[in-house]
Amino acid sequence: MLPAVAKVGLAPLLVDELAAALRPLLVGFAGFCVVLQAVVLLPLTGLARFAAELRGQLLLATLLLAISFFIERSGVFASNYWSLFSYLAMAFCGLLLVLQPPPGREG
């Protein structure tokens, strides 16, 4: 959405303000969706298999990246690039999660 807002011709400062407001909302929504997927997947697979398979590891990594995004924004540690890294790493984990076969259809 942000590249589309930038192409409309709005001022760059306005685009930066929109990005600063929308990124935490998107990361929070992604964190909620990860928790929801884990709640649905845990009874289906069990804790040991959930932690051993790639889907569970990606969900855990995404949840930890979302938590670290908000910890960095709260000012616990100062880093210029950590929030951007965690945002992009969550996007990559989401892409890998989409490419996974649905549970029960593996093999």
N, C-alpha and C positions, 0 to 999 in steps of 0.2 A: 504494500500500500504506500509506503514512504517513497519509493521511486516514482510512483504515479503522481504523488503530490508534488514532487520536485519537478516533474516534466510539465505540470500545469502552468508553471511560471510564477509560483509564489516566491516570496522572498526567502533566501536561504536561512535567515534567522528564524522565520516562522516554521520552516521545515524542521529545523533543529529542535525547536520547542515542541512540535508535534511528536517527533521521535522520542524526546525525553519523557513525554507524557504517555505514549503508547507502549514503549518497550516494557516497563514494569507490569502493565496490565496483561500484555501478551505472555510474559514469563510466568506471572501468577496463574493465568489460565492454563498454561502448559503444565505447571506443577500440579494443579488440581486434576487435570486429565491423566497425568501419570499415576497419581494416587488412586484415581478411579479405576484405571486399567489394572493396577496391582491388586486392588481389592477384588476385582472380577477374576483375575488370573490365578491368584493364590489358592483358592479352594479347588480350582480345576487341576492344578499341577502339583501342589504341595510345596512347602518351603524349600526343601533340599533341591528339588528339580528346578524350581523357580530361580534359585541363586546360581544353578549350574548352567542353565541354558542362556543363549545370547539375548533373548527377549528380556529376561529378567535383569540381566546385567545392564542392558541399555536403559531400561526403566529406572534402575537404581542410579546410574550415571546421570541421567537427565534430572532426577530429583535432587541429587547432590549439586549439580550445576545451578539449578534454580535457587536452591538455598544459598549457595555461595554468591549468586548474583545479588540477592537481597542483603546478605551480610556485608558485601563490599559497598553497596549503596548506603547502608546505615553508617558507614565510616569506621568500622572496626579495623580494617586495614586499608591503606591508601594505595591504589594502583590505577594507573591511567588506562590500562588495557584489559583488566580482568573482566569487567562487565561485558565488554564487546566479545572477548574470547568465550565467556560462558554462554552468551547469546548465540554465537555462531556454532559452538559445539553442541548446544541443545538442538539447533536446526539440523545438524548432521546426524545426531542420534535419532531425531524424528524421522529423517529420511530412511535411515537403516531400519527403524521400526516398521515403517510402511512397507518395506521390501520383504519383511518376514512373512512366511505363510501363516494363515490363521491357525489358532490353537486347535488341535485335533486333526488337522489336515497335513501334518508333517509326515514325510515318508511315503 
